[in-house]
Amino acid sequence: MAELNRRYGQGTAAGRTDAGAIDQGLRSYMLRVYNYMASGVAITGVVAYLIFSMAVEQGAGGLQLTAFGNLMYASAFKWVVIFAPLALVFFISARINSMSLTTAQISFWAFSALMGASISSIFLIYAGESITRVFFITAAAFGALSLWGYTTKRDISAWGSFLFMGLIGIIIASVVNLFIGSTALQFAVSVIGVLVFAGLTAYDTQQIKEMYSANDDHTMSGRKAVMGALRLYLDFINLFMMLLSLFGDRR
């Protein structure tokens, strides 16, 4: 992904003779990024709820897993569901330069659907009203942070190394906690995760803005928009999951 940014970040000053046209092009590009991201979040939400609906049924003692639910949440297959999105995001990042725009779009939407399957278990853990509340809190926070990252004149590129180290730490701790189930570790991961993904939201927005070039053709601009949407989507979903862990009401 860093290589993609370096490639796409070159030459952004060349040929910029019409400031008004460039500003309009940048706004259109960023709108495209946000539209892709919003579509990905919508797909994730729909898929997560549909899978949950098929995975549970109302029994005498409350919610009970169906055969499909046992496959998704109580068998070894759950690990495939959990790690499949991670594998696909690495694939997209590595192959984006050689993909057609249509393939890049489909890959992003497929990733969003897989992510929906991966996080669908939140409906088993948290009350629906709580999930909705935290989602809107996340949306408001994300919007404010992304707007700041887009409009600030401050160069926040120096944040990158610190945030990346924090992200690696969160991933390692989260994988470890899948096996040990420590409440204290989960709380620490969630608190640090909120800070890291809040920073990444602003940082990634500024980096995506800097990736824009008025000289890009339709395909190149589209690939950048998909990649930018993927980065912001990951920031949003992870920020949502961290906030849900901290403030969600469990069933």
C-alpha positions as CSV (number, residue, x, y, z in Angstrom):
1,M,0.0,0.0,0.0
2,A,2.9,2.3,0.8
3,E,4.4,1.6,-2.6
4,L,1.1,2.5,-4.2
5,N,1.1,5.8,-2.4
6,R,4.6,6.6,-3.5
7,R,3.8,5.8,-7.1
8,Y,0.6,7.7,-7.1
9,G,2.0,10.6,-5.2
10,Q,4.5,11.5,-7.9
11,G,3.9,14.3,-10.3
12,T,0.9,15.8,-8.5
13,A,2.2,19.3,-9.2
14,A,2.7,18.8,-12.9
15,G,0.4,20.4,-15.3
16,R,-1.7,22.3,-12.7
17,T,-2.4,25.5,-14.6
18,D,-6.1,25.9,-13.8
19,A,-6.6,26.1,-10.0
20,G,-10.3,26.1,-10.4
21,A,-10.4,23.0,-12.5
22,I,-8.0,21.3,-10.2
23,D,-10.1,22.1,-7.1
24,Q,-13.2,20.8,-8.9
25,G,-11.3,17.6,-9.9
26,L,-10.1,17.1,-6.3
27,R,-13.6,17.5,-4.9
28,S,-15.0,15.0,-7.5
29,Y,-12.2,12.6,-6.6
30,M,-12.8,12.8,-2.9
31,L,-16.5,12.5,-3.4
32,R,-15.9,9.3,-5.3
33,V,-13.7,8.0,-2.5
34,Y,-16.4,8.7,0.1
35,N,-19.1,7.2,-2.1
36,Y,-17.1,3.9,-2.5
37,M,-16.5,3.8,1.2
38,A,-20.2,4.4,2.1
39,S,-21.2,1.7,-0.3
40,G,-18.8,-0.7,1.3
41,V,-20.1,0.1,4.8
42,A,-23.7,-0.4,3.6
43,I,-22.8,-3.8,2.1
44,T,-21.1,-4.8,5.3
45,G,-24.1,-3.9,7.4
46,V,-26.6,-5.6,5.2
47,V,-24.5,-8.8,4.9
48,A,-23.8,-8.9,8.6
49,Y,-27.5,-8.6,9.5
50,L,-28.6,-11.2,6.9
51,I,-26.1,-13.7,8.1
52,F,-27.1,-13.1,11.7
53,S,-30.8,-13.6,10.7
54,M,-30.0,-16.9,9.1
55,A,-27.7,-18.0,12.0
56,V,-30.2,-17.7,14.9
57,E,-33.8,-18.5,15.7
58,Q,-36.0,-17.7,18.6
59,G,-36.2,-20.6,21.1
60,A,-37.8,-21.1,24.5
61,G,-34.6,-19.9,26.2
62,G,-33.9,-17.0,23.8
63,L,-31.8,-16.9,20.7
64,Q,-30.5,-20.3,19.5
65,L,-28.1,-21.1,16.7
66,T,-29.4,-22.8,13.6
67,A,-27.3,-25.3,11.7
68,F,-25.9,-22.4,9.6
69,G,-25.2,-20.5,12.8
70,N,-23.2,-23.4,14.2
71,L,-21.2,-23.5,11.0
72,M,-20.5,-19.7,11.1
73,Y,-19.9,-19.3,14.8
74,A,-19.2,-22.6,16.5
75,S,-17.1,-24.6,14.1
76,A,-13.6,-24.4,12.7
77,F,-15.0,-22.6,9.7
78,K,-15.4,-19.5,11.8
79,W,-11.6,-19.0,11.5
80,V,-11.9,-18.9,7.8
81,V,-14.7,-16.3,8.1
82,I,-12.6,-14.2,10.5
83,F,-9.3,-14.2,8.5
84,A,-10.7,-14.2,4.9
85,P,-11.1,-10.4,4.8
86,L,-7.5,-9.9,5.9
87,A,-6.3,-12.2,3.1
88,L,-8.4,-10.3,0.5
89,V,-7.3,-6.9,1.7
90,F,-3.6,-7.9,1.3
91,F,-4.5,-9.3,-2.2
92,I,-6.1,-6.1,-3.3
93,S,-3.3,-3.9,-2.0
94,A,-0.7,-6.1,-3.8
95,R,-2.6,-6.3,-7.1
96,I,-4.3,-3.0,-7.4
97,N,-1.8,-1.7,-10.0
98,S,-2.6,-4.5,-12.4
99,M,-6.4,-4.6,-11.9
100,S,-8.9,-3.0,-14.2
101,L,-11.2,-0.5,-12.6
102,T,-14.1,-2.9,-12.7
103,T,-12.1,-5.6,-11.0
104,A,-10.9,-3.2,-8.3
105,Q,-14.5,-2.1,-7.6
106,I,-15.8,-5.7,-7.4
107,S,-12.8,-6.8,-5.2
108,F,-13.6,-3.9,-2.8
109,W,-17.3,-4.8,-2.6
110,A,-16.4,-8.5,-2.2
111,F,-14.1,-7.6,0.7
112,S,-16.9,-5.5,2.2
113,A,-19.3,-8.5,2.1
114,L,-16.7,-10.8,3.6
115,M,-16.2,-8.3,6.4
116,G,-19.9,-8.3,7.0
117,A,-19.8,-12.0,7.5
118,S,-16.8,-11.7,9.7
119,I,-18.4,-9.2,12.1
120,S,-21.9,-10.5,12.0
121,S,-21.5,-12.1,15.4
122,I,-21.7,-8.6,17.0
123,F,-25.5,-9.1,16.8
124,L,-25.2,-12.1,19.1
125,I,-23.1,-10.1,21.6
126,Y,-24.6,-6.6,21.7
127,A,-28.1,-5.3,21.7
128,G,-29.4,-3.9,18.5
129,E,-30.1,-0.5,19.9
130,S,-26.6,-0.3,21.3
131,I,-25.1,-1.2,17.9
132,T,-27.2,1.5,16.2
133,R,-26.2,4.1,18.8
134,V,-22.5,3.3,18.5
135,F,-22.7,3.3,14.7
136,F,-24.0,6.9,14.7
137,I,-21.4,8.0,17.2
138,T,-18.7,6.4,15.0
139,A,-20.1,8.1,11.9
140,A,-20.1,11.5,13.6
141,A,-16.5,11.1,14.9
142,F,-15.3,9.7,11.6
143,G,-16.8,12.6,9.7
144,A,-15.3,15.2,12.0
145,L,-11.8,13.6,11.9
146,S,-11.9,13.1,8.1
147,L,-13.0,16.7,7.5
148,W,-10.1,17.9,9.7
149,G,-7.7,15.8,7.8
150,Y,-9.0,17.1,4.5
151,T,-9.0,20.8,5.5
152,T,-6.0,21.2,7.8
153,K,-2.9,23.0,6.5
154,R,-0.8,21.1,8.9
155,D,1.4,18.3,7.5
156,I,0.5,15.3,9.6
157,S,2.6,12.8,7.5
158,A,4.9,12.4,10.5
159,W,2.1,10.6,12.3
160,G,2.4,7.6,9.9
161,S,5.2,5.7,11.6
162,F,3.7,6.1,15.1
163,L,0.2,5.1,13.9
164,F,1.6,2.1,11.9
165,M,3.4,0.8,15.0
166,G,0.3,1.2,17.0
167,L,-1.7,-0.7,14.4
168,I,0.7,-3.6,14.4
169,G,0.5,-3.8,18.2
170,I,-3.3,-3.8,18.1
171,I,-3.3,-6.6,15.5
172,I,-0.9,-8.8,17.4
173,A,-2.7,-8.2,20.7
174,S,-6.1,-8.9,19.1
175,V,-4.9,-12.2,17.6
176,V,-3.5,-13.3,21.0
177,N,-6.7,-12.3,22.7
178,L,-8.7,-14.5,20.4
179,F,-7.1,-17.5,22.2
180,I,-6.7,-16.2,25.8
181,G,-9.9,-14.2,26.1
182,S,-8.6,-11.6,28.5
183,T,-11.1,-8.9,29.4
184,A,-8.3,-6.5,30.6
185,L,-6.3,-7.0,27.4
186,Q,-9.5,-6.4,25.3
187,F,-10.2,-3.2,27.2
188,A,-6.6,-1.9,26.6
189,V,-6.7,-2.9,22.9
190,S,-10.0,-1.0,22.5
191,V,-8.8,2.2,24.2
192,I,-5.6,2.3,22.2
193,G,-7.5,1.2,19.1
194,V,-9.8,4.2,19.3
195,L,-6.8,6.6,19.5
196,V,-5.0,4.9,16.7
197,F,-7.9,4.7,14.3
198,A,-9.0,8.2,15.1
199,G,-5.5,9.3,14.1
200,L,-5.5,7.1,11.0
201,T,-8.8,8.6,9.8
202,A,-7.3,12.1,9.7
203,Y,-3.9,10.8,8.4
204,D,-5.3,8.7,5.7
205,T,-7.7,11.4,4.5
206,Q,-4.8,13.8,4.0
207,Q,-2.7,11.1,2.3
208,I,-5.6,10.3,0.0
209,K,-6.0,13.9,-0.9
210,E,-2.3,14.2,-1.7
211,M,-2.5,11.1,-4.0
212,Y,-4.8,13.1,-6.3
213,S,-3.3,14.3,-9.6
214,A,-5.1,16.2,-12.3
215,N,-3.0,14.3,-14.9
216,D,-4.5,10.9,-14.0
217,D,-6.7,9.1,-16.5
218,H,-10.0,7.6,-15.6
219,T,-8.6,4.2,-14.7
220,M,-5.8,5.5,-12.6
221,S,-8.0,8.0,-10.8
222,G,-10.6,5.2,-10.2
223,R,-7.9,2.8,-8.7
224,K,-6.8,5.6,-6.4
225,A,-10.4,6.2,-5.3
226,V,-11.0,2.5,-4.6
227,M,-7.7,2.3,-2.6
228,G,-8.6,5.4,-0.7
229,A,-12.0,4.1,0.0
230,L,-10.5,0.8,1.3
231,R,-8.3,2.7,3.7
232,L,-11.1,4.9,5.1
233,Y,-13.4,1.9,5.2
234,L,-10.9,0.1,7.4
235,D,-10.5,3.1,9.7
236,F,-14.3,3.4,10.1
237,I,-15.0,-0.3,10.7
238,N,-12.2,-0.6,13.2
239,L,-13.1,2.6,15.0
240,F,-16.7,1.3,15.2
241,M,-15.6,-2.1,16.6
242,M,-13.4,-0.5,19.2
243,L,-16.1,1.9,20.4
244,L,-18.6,-0.9,20.4
245,S,-16.3,-2.9,22.6
246,L,-16.0,0.0,25.0
247,F,-19.6,1.3,25.1
248,G,-21.8,-1.4,23.6
249,D,-24.5,-2.9,25.8
250,R,-24.1,-6.7,25.9
251,R,-27.1,-8.9,25.6
